[in-house]
Amino acid sequence: MPDARNPWWRDAVVYQVYPRSFQDSDGDGEGDLAGVARRLDHVASLGVDAVWLSPIYPSPMADGGYDVSDYEDVDPRFGTLADFDAFLARAHARGMRVLMDVVPCHTSIEHRWFREHPDRYVWSDRDGPQNNWIGTFGGPAWSKDPRSGRWYLHSFYPEQPDLDWRNPEVRQAMPRALGFWVDRGVDGFRVDAIDRLMKDPELRDDPPATGPPALPLHPEHATLEHVHSRNAPDVGVALAALRAGAGDGTLLVGEVYLPSAGLGPYLEHLDVAFAFELFHSQWNVAAVRAAIEAALDPAGPAGRVAWVLSNHDFPRLPDRVGHGNERAAALLALTLPGTVFVYQGDEIGMADGPGGDPPRDRWGRDAFRHPMRWDDAEPHGGFTTGDPWLPSTPAEGGAVATQEANPASLLHLYRDLIALRRSFAPGFELLDAPEGVLAFRRGEHVVVLNLGPGEAPAPPAKEVVRHTHGATGKAPDRLGRGEGFVSKG
Ligand code: GLC
C-alpha cells in the first residue's frame, strides 16, 4: 500500500503536457521532448509540482499515441531515450516530478506481442463477435484479424486490441514496463482507461441501457449498460500487478471513467483517481456541490481524487464552462483539497480550435489538441518553424508572452492561485451562500465564486487576498458572472 502519511502528491498541482502539441524543436511540425525540455521554465514558473506527459512511446498514432507498439522506448517523432533522460533531469533540476502515461488495457495492433503472443489478447471463440459489446468510439468492439482470421476484442479503436489481464503472462509483462521507467527516475504514472482492464470472464452480453449514462459517452456506446464489458469486480488482481511493477513510492493516478462512488476497488491499489463527476458537472451550484461531495464522501473515495477540469479528450474549458467562466474554473480547481491537474493551455484560456483537415483523430478530438500558443508575434504562435500538424490557434487573452507582461491576465491568476493554495491550512467545508454562488472554507481561507448566469450578491467576507478579476482588500458586495475570490476568513 502507498504511504498514506504525507506523500508529495497530496495537494500537488500536476501539469499535463500533450507532447505532440507543446513545442517543436526540429521544425517537423510536431512537438517533441527536446521542445518540452526547452519550455520547462514556463511550467516551473507556474509553481506546479509535477509534469504528466501524454504517451511518448513508439506508436502508429491511430489514437494519438494511446496505441503503443513498444512500452520501453520513445517514438522517433518525440526523440530518443537520451532526450527523455535529459528532459527528466531538467524537470527534476527545477524541482518538478515527472509522470508518464501508461496504457495497460490495450496495445497497438502493431505491437509485436499481437503476433508473437496472441494468447495475451482477448479472442472470440467463434467466427464473429463473441458478444454485443460496443467500442468506446462507436461500432462493434470486435474485429477480424485478417492474418489469423480470428476475431479480437478492442474497447477502443480496432487498432487497439485489448490485453487479457486474466492471463498471468500479461500481469508479468506489463508491470515490467513500469519498472523500466521507474528505474530511469520517473515519479509516477497516469494509468489509462483502467476501468477497462478486467471484463466479465464469460464475456457475456451487456444489457440495453435503462437511462442516460452517468458520465458522457459516445451515443452508440451509451445504448448499453456496461456491466460486463468493464469494471469487473476482481480488477484488484490486475491493479496489484501494476502496483508491484511501479513500487510503493510511485504515484499511480487512475483514469477510472466512473462516478466517484465506484472508485473504491481502484483506490485499494492506486493513490488517487480522477474525479470525472466534477469534470463533467453542469456549471451550476447544485451540480458542482454534488460532484464535490461525492468525491469527498468518507464512505466513497474520501478525497483520494485528482481534480481535473480539462484534458486532451474533451472540449476545452471555455467551451465547456462557458467563455468568461475560465477564471472561476481556475479558482475552483486550484483551491479544492487534493491533487489537481491542469491541461496545457488552460493557463492562457485556450479554447477549442477548428481541428485538423483532414482529421487526425476519427472521434473528433483534434479541436482540443491545438498547439500551445507561446508568442503571437512568432509564426504559428512560436510552436514550430515548420508546418504544424494542427493549426496554431490564438487564445482570447493572448499567448503566454502577452499574458506574462500583463499582471491582470489569466496566466497570473493561475500562478497566484497555485502559490496561494500552499498557504491553506487543512480543513474543508462547503458553506451556505446566496443563490448562484459557491462558497467553501479551506482552513482559514474562504473561497467564493459566482457560478450563476448573471450578477449575484457576495456572502460577507473579510480581507480578499485574490480576486479573479479585480482588486484585493475589502470584499465586494456583488459578484459579476464568472467572478470569485479567496478571502482570509
Ligand atoms: C484514454 C485516453 C484517450 C484514449 C483512450 C484509449 O481515455 O485519455 O485519449 O483514446 O484512453 O487509450
Boltz pocket constraint, residues with backbone or C-beta under 6 A from the ligand:
constraints:
  - pocket:
      binder: B
      contacts: [[A, 63], [A, 66], [A, 67], [A, 103], [A, 156], [A, 192], [A, 193], [A, 255], [A, 312], [A, 313]]
      max_distance: 6.0
